[in-house]
Protein backbone atom coordinates (compact mmCIF):
# COMPACT_ATOMS: atom_id res chain seq x y z
CA UNK A 1 0.00 0.00 0.00
CA UNK A 2 1.42 3.37 -1.01
CA UNK A 3 1.62 5.96 1.74
CA UNK A 4 -0.81 8.25 -0.10
CA UNK A 5 -3.48 5.55 -0.57
CA UNK A 6 -5.65 6.91 2.25
CA UNK A 7 -4.12 10.32 2.87
CA UNK A 8 -7.27 12.26 1.91
CA UNK A 9 -9.40 9.87 3.99
CA UNK A 10 -7.04 10.37 6.93
CA UNK A 11 -7.22 14.14 6.61
CA UNK A 12 -11.03 13.92 6.62
CA UNK A 13 -10.84 11.70 9.71
CA UNK A 14 -8.63 14.23 11.48
CA UNK A 15 -11.09 17.01 10.64
CA UNK A 16 -14.01 14.90 11.95
CA UNK A 17 -12.05 14.06 15.10
CA UNK A 18 -11.17 17.68 15.78
CA UNK A 19 -14.74 18.77 15.05
CA UNK A 20 -16.13 16.25 17.52
CA UNK A 21 -13.46 16.26 20.21
CA UNK A 22 -11.31 19.34 19.73
CA UNK A 23 -7.58 19.32 19.32
CA UNK A 24 -6.10 16.18 20.86
CA UNK A 25 -2.80 14.30 20.71
CA UNK A 26 -2.52 11.01 18.85
CA UNK A 27 -3.30 8.23 21.31
CA UNK A 28 -5.71 10.35 23.37
CA UNK A 29 -9.10 8.80 24.09
CA UNK A 30 -12.46 10.56 23.75
CA UNK A 31 -16.13 9.55 23.91
CA UNK A 32 -17.93 9.38 20.54
CA UNK A 33 -21.43 7.94 20.08
CA UNK A 34 -21.17 6.36 23.52
CA UNK A 35 -17.87 4.65 22.76
CA UNK A 36 -14.38 5.38 23.98
CA UNK A 37 -12.20 5.88 20.90
CA UNK A 38 -8.54 6.71 20.44
CA UNK A 39 -7.16 9.35 18.09
CA UNK A 40 -5.44 7.19 15.51
CA UNK A 41 -2.14 7.71 13.75
CA UNK A 42 -2.03 7.25 9.98
CA UNK A 43 -0.60 3.74 10.39
CA UNK A 44 -3.42 2.80 12.77
CA UNK A 45 -6.06 4.46 10.62
CA UNK A 46 -5.36 2.70 7.29
CA UNK A 47 -6.18 -0.90 8.25
CA UNK A 48 -9.28 0.20 10.16
CA UNK A 49 -10.44 2.30 7.20
CA UNK A 50 -10.01 -0.65 4.84
CA UNK A 51 -11.78 -3.05 7.21
CA UNK A 52 -14.65 -0.61 7.66
CA UNK A 53 -15.03 -0.22 3.89
CA UNK A 54 -15.18 -3.99 3.36
CA UNK A 55 -17.62 -4.51 6.22
CA UNK A 56 -19.86 -1.64 5.13
CA UNK A 57 -20.02 -3.04 1.59
CA UNK A 58 -20.90 -6.51 2.91
CA UNK A 59 -23.51 -5.01 5.25
CA UNK A 60 -25.14 -3.03 2.44
CA UNK A 61 -25.17 -6.03 0.08
CA UNK A 62 -26.67 -8.24 2.79
CA UNK A 63 -29.30 -5.63 3.59
CA UNK A 64 -30.22 -5.16 -0.08
CA UNK A 65 -30.72 -8.91 -0.55
CA UNK A 66 -32.96 -8.98 2.51
CA UNK A 67 -30.74 -11.52 4.24
CA UNK A 68 -30.55 -11.76 8.00
CA UNK A 69 -27.82 -9.57 9.41
CA UNK A 70 -25.68 -11.00 12.18
CA UNK A 71 -25.73 -8.89 15.37
CA UNK A 72 -21.98 -9.35 15.75
CA UNK A 73 -21.43 -7.88 12.29
CA UNK A 74 -23.53 -4.82 13.14
CA UNK A 75 -21.69 -4.38 16.45
CA UNK A 76 -18.26 -4.51 14.79
CA UNK A 77 -19.39 -2.16 12.02
CA UNK A 78 -20.60 0.36 14.61
CA UNK A 79 -17.35 0.01 16.57
CA UNK A 80 -15.27 0.65 13.45
CA UNK A 81 -17.47 3.62 12.50
CA UNK A 82 -16.93 5.14 15.96
CA UNK A 83 -13.15 4.58 15.72
CA UNK A 84 -13.18 6.46 12.44
CA UNK A 85 -15.42 9.23 13.85
CA UNK A 86 -18.24 8.32 11.46
CA UNK A 87 -21.93 8.18 12.27
CA UNK A 88 -22.96 4.56 12.68
CA UNK A 89 -24.84 2.96 9.81
CA UNK A 90 -28.53 2.38 10.46
N, C-alpha and C positions, 0 to 999 in steps of 0.2 A: 504494500500500500504506500503510495507516494504521500509525502508529508502534507501536501495541499489537498488531498482527497476530500477532507471534511473541514477545511479551514473556514469556509463561509458558514457552515452549519455550527461550528464551534463559536464563531463570533456572534451568531444569533443567540446561541445558548448563553454566552456571557452577558449579552444585553438583557435576555429574559431573567437571568439570575440577579443581575444588578437591579432590574426593575422590580423584582419581587422581594429581594432581601437586602438591597443596598450594597455598598462596596464591601466586599469580604475578601479574605485571603484564600488561596487555594488550600483545600483541606478543612476549611471551616464548615461547620454543620449549621443548617437552618431548618425551620419547619416550613413545609410546602404541601398544601392539600392534605394536611394531617399526618404527613410523613416527615421523618428526619432525613434530610439529604445533605450530601457533602458537595462543596464546590469542587468540581472535577478539573484536573489538568487536561491538556489536549490528549495525552497518551491514555488517560482514563476514559475520556469522553468517546473516542473513536470506536472502541469495541461495543460500548453501550449503545451508541447511536446506530451502529449496524445491526445489533441484536434487536433493538426496538423496531427498526424498519422492517426486518424480516417477520417479527411477531405481529406487527400491525397489519402487514399484507396478508398473513395467514388468517388473522382474526377477521379482516374484512371479507376475504374469500369464503370463510366458513359461515359468516353471517349472511352473505348474499345467497349462498346455497340453501340456507335455512337449516343447516346442521346444528346439532347441539354443541354449545360452547362449554368447554371444560372450565370450571371455576378457577382452577390453578392457573390456567392460561390467562384469564382475565386479571387475576391478582398480580401475576408477573408483569403483564403489560402495563398495569397501573403503576406498579413500582418503578418500572423503567421510565415511564412518562414523567413521574415525579422527579426521578434522578436527573432527567434532562430538562426539568422546569417547563414541562408541557402540560396542558390540561389533559386529564385522563379521558380516553375514549369512552363513549357511552355514559 
